[in-house]
């Protein structure tokens, strides 16, 4: 390596080399483009925490995009691409360095925060399940999938958020599940387009609801009321972890929780029609909630109780 190259690869004031800076910048771009709610909430964190959030999000997004391209190319090629991405990450994590445009930041985050490598292994397992599994018989079956696709994301976020109590792990897992279940309820129509149904078959049979009909019927409304109530119970369980976080982290998680759970309200306001339009929280609403979280007292800390999710609404 020439002297000029070595000079250009020296760490800057934030301790990052230009290579890592570029990788984290790319991760931030990916997060802001595809995870607007998460990115809005992450702005309440300090700069180091933000870049770690962006890195974890980008890792998950790249893998998810590989899977979602399965309908656009040969399944064997998609599986090979996913396997290659996972193997590349494992190898780079072992060496502690990557020259992949996204994985460079992810490896740095994982090594810096000592994130358990098993978290990434479990995540990739669930991504591979999407190539073979189009429906889930029971809630337990779906939870097995969400352990790696959602709960594990909460686990990865724990070292980023620096909780005061290790008991925060369980609520963090719950919040990951709550977020993804909200996605499943919002994206029923889009998932049907990809040939997938994430709502448990036992629930569809119980209520006599058929998502394939893409029609809001009394049976469909009853099913959605049940799933939304279940989703809110999981959010409530996750709320117990917010008081275990310091100010910035508590505000970030509370903001994401408030905004994401409001998607459920939008679904209800649309009479449970998740087929013709995507339930969204307006950008101005997101900004208002984030500002109130930033200016107010850290949620849940005043009385040492779980945060009230309506406090910032």
N, C-alpha and C positions, 0 to 999 in steps of 0.2 A: 504494500500500500504506500502510495506516495505521501510526502509530508503534507501536501495540500489536502489530501483526502482525510488524513488523520486529524488535521485541524478542523475540517468541516464536520467531523463526527464526534467532536468533544462535547461533553454535557454542557448545557446552558445553565442559566441561573436557577432554573427549576429542577436541575438534575437530569434532564432528559437530553439525549442526543438528538440531532436534527432528524435522524431516521425515526426515532420514537415519536417525536413531535408530529411528523407527517402522518404516522400511523394513528395516533390519538385524534388528530384533526379529521382523518377519514372516518374514524369511528363516531366522532361527534356529528359529522355530516349525515351518516347513516341513521343515527338515533334521531336527529331532528327531522329527517325526511319521513321516517316510518313510525316513530314513537313520539308523537307530538305531546301527548299527555305526560309521558315519563320525562321527556326533555324539559317541559315546563316545570315539573316538580324538582328535577335535578338542579335547576338554576338556584335553588335555595341552599344548595350544598357549597362547601368551599371548593376551590379549583381542583385540588387533588382528588377529592371524592367524586367530583363530576366526571373527570376523565376516566376513572375506574368504572363508573356507571355506564358511560358510553362504550367502553371496551367490552364489558359483559353483554350489553345489549347488541352490539355489532356482531359478536360471536354467534349469538343465538339467531340473529336476523339472517346472517349469511347461510347458516345451516338450514334454516327454515325456508329460505328462498330456493335452495337446492332442491328440497323436497317438493315445494310447490311447482317446480318446473317439470315434475314427473309427467304431467299431462301433455307437455309440449315436446317431449323427446322420449326415446326408448327407456323403459323402466330400468333395464340393466345398466344403461349409461348413467342414469340418475343415482342408482345404488352405488355404482363405482365412484361417482363424483363425491357422494356423501362419505363413503369409506375413506377416500383419499384425503378429504378435508379433515376428518377425525384423526387419521394416522399422521398427517402433517402436523396437526396441533400437538399430539402426544409426543412426537419426536422433538419438536421445537421446545416444548415445555421441559422435556428431559435435559436438553442442552442449555436452556435458559435464554435462548436467543432465536429470533425468527426474522427472515427477510421478506415474509409474506406481508402485503400492505395492511391487512387487518390483524393478523395473528401476532405481529410484532408487539402491538399494544396489549393484546389479550394475554400473551405470555408474560409480559412485564407486570401486568396487573395481578395475574394469578400468583406469580412468584413473590411480588412485593407484599401482597396481603395474605400469603400462605393459604390460598383457597385450596381445599381438598381436591386433588385431581379426580377423585371419584365423582364429584359433582358434574364435571364435564363428561365423564363416561356415561353417567346415567342420563344426562341430557341427550347425548348422541344416540343412546339406545331408544329413547322415545321418538326421536326424529326418524330412526329407521323403522319404527313401528308404523309410521304414517305411510310407508311404502307398501305395507302388507295388510294393514288393518283398516277397514272402512267403516266399522261400527263396533259398538261396545255393548255387551249383553246386560251388564249390571253396573251399578254405581261403583262397586269395588273394582271392576275391570277398568272403568274410566279412571279411578283414583290411582291404579297401578301405572297407567300411562302418564297421568298428571304429576306423579312423584318426580319423574324425570323431566317433564316438559314445563312444569310450573313451580311445584314446591321447591325444587332444587334451585330455581332462580332466587327464591327467597333466601335460601342458604348461602348462595354466593354473595348476596347483598349484605349479609350480617357483618363481615369484616369491613365492608365499605362504610357502613353506617355507625360502626363503633359503639355498640350498645353497652350500657353500664351493667347489664345482667345477662349471663349466658342463657337465661330462660327465654330470652327474646327469640331464640331459634325456632321454637314451635309456632309462635304467632307469625314469624316471617314466612314460614312454610305455608301457613294458612292464607296469608295475604297473596302469595303467589298463586295458590289454587283459586282464591276468590277472583283475582284478576282474570285468570284464564277462563273460568266458568262464565264470567261476564262476556268475554270474547265469544265463547261458544254460543251463548244466547243471542248475541247481537248478529253473529255471522252465519246463522243457520242457512240462509240462502246461498251465500258464497261457498260454504262448505259443500252444499249439495252440488254446486257446479263442479267441484273437484271430486265428486263421488264419495264424500264422507258425511257421516252423521255421528256427531259426538254426543248427542243426548242419549242416555242409556235406553236400550231397547225395552227393558222392563218398565220404564216410565211411560214410553210410548204405548205399550200394550195396556198398562194400567188405566190410562186416560182415553185410550182409543184414538190417539192423535196420529196423524200421518203427515210428516213434513214434506214428503214427496209430492203431495197435492198442492203445496205452496198456497194454501188457502187458510184464512183465519176462521176457524169454526169454534163452536162452544167447547169442543174437546181440546182444541189447540190452546184456547185461552186458559182452560183449567190446568193443562200441562205447564204452561209458561208461568202461571201464578205459583205453582208448586216449585218449579226450578228457581224462580226469583226469590221465593221465601228461603229456600235452601241456601242460595247464594248469599243472602243477607245474614244468615246465621254464621256463615264462614267469615264474612267481613267482621261481624261482632267478635268472633273468637280472635281474629287478627288484631283488633283494636287494643287488646290487653298488652300488646308489645310496644305500643307507641310511647307510653310513659317511661319505658326502659331506655329510651334514646335521648341523646343530648339535643339541645335546642335546634340546630340546623337540621339534623337528621330527623327529628320528630316532625318539624315543619314540612320537610320534603315528603316523608311517608304519609303524613296526614293529608297533604295536598293531593297526592296521587290517589289516595284512598277515596277522598271526597269526590274528585272528578270522575274516577272510573266507576264508582258506584252510581253516579248520576246517570250513567248509560241505562241502568235498569229503569230509572224513572222515565227516560225517553222512550224505552220500549213500551212501558205501560201507557204512556200518553199516546202512542201510536196504535193502541188497541192490540198490542202484541204482534203487529205485522212486521216481521223481520225478513220478509220476502221481497218487498218492492222498494225499500229504502233502508239505508244504514243509519242506525241510531247514533247521533253525534252530539257532543257537548260543544257549543259554539266557542270559538277562540276567545272572544271577549269574556265569556264566562270563566274559562280556564285562567285567564290573566287576573280577573277579579279575585278568584279564590286564592291564587298564588300570592297576590299582594296582601290580602288579608292575613294569610298564614305568616308571611314575612314580618308584618308589622305587629301582629298580636303576640300574646304570651304563648310560649311553647305548649301545644295541645296536650292535655291530660296531666300536666305537671302541677297545677295549682293545688289540687286536692289529692294528688297521688293516685288518681283514678284513671281508668281507661279513657281515651279521648272520645269526646262526643263528636261524631262525624258531621253533625249539623252545625257545629260551632262556626265554621268558616263559610257557611252557605248564606 
